[in-house]
């Protein structure tokens, strides 16, 4: 029987996303929701479900796209998008400073 869970991929995925999500806007939103609602279990369950659904969408979409586009091109495209978002963020930040 084929092993359905590749532990190396599992650990890589967990550690990559754990590091990427630390201190991001999702975590800040969760902090705020818990502080306002005083309902940590409800916030935890809602946030966990939301992240699971978003991840499911990514997995399904990623599975479909990789049938049409080689992974190397996806990595290059993702790199350009991240660089573009970085430049846009810098542009927005410096535009606000220079205008004032």
C-alpha positions, 0 to 999 in steps of 0.5 A: 500500500502506498504511503498517502502522507509524505512526512518530509513534505508535511514538515516542510509545508508546516514549517514554511507556513508557520514562519510565513504566518507569524506576525502577519495581518491574519494573526493581528486580526485574530488578536483583535477579535479575541480582545474584542469578543473575549471568546478565544475558542470561537475565534480559534475555531472560526480562524482555523476553519477559514485558514483550512478553506483558503488552503483547500482552495489553494491546493485545488487551484494549485493542482489544476494549474500545475497540470497546465503550467510547469512548476518552474514557471510557477516559481518564476511567476510567483517570484515576480509577483512578490517582487512586484508587491514589494515595489508597490509597497515601497512606492506607497510608503515613499509616496506618503512620505514625499507628499507630506 
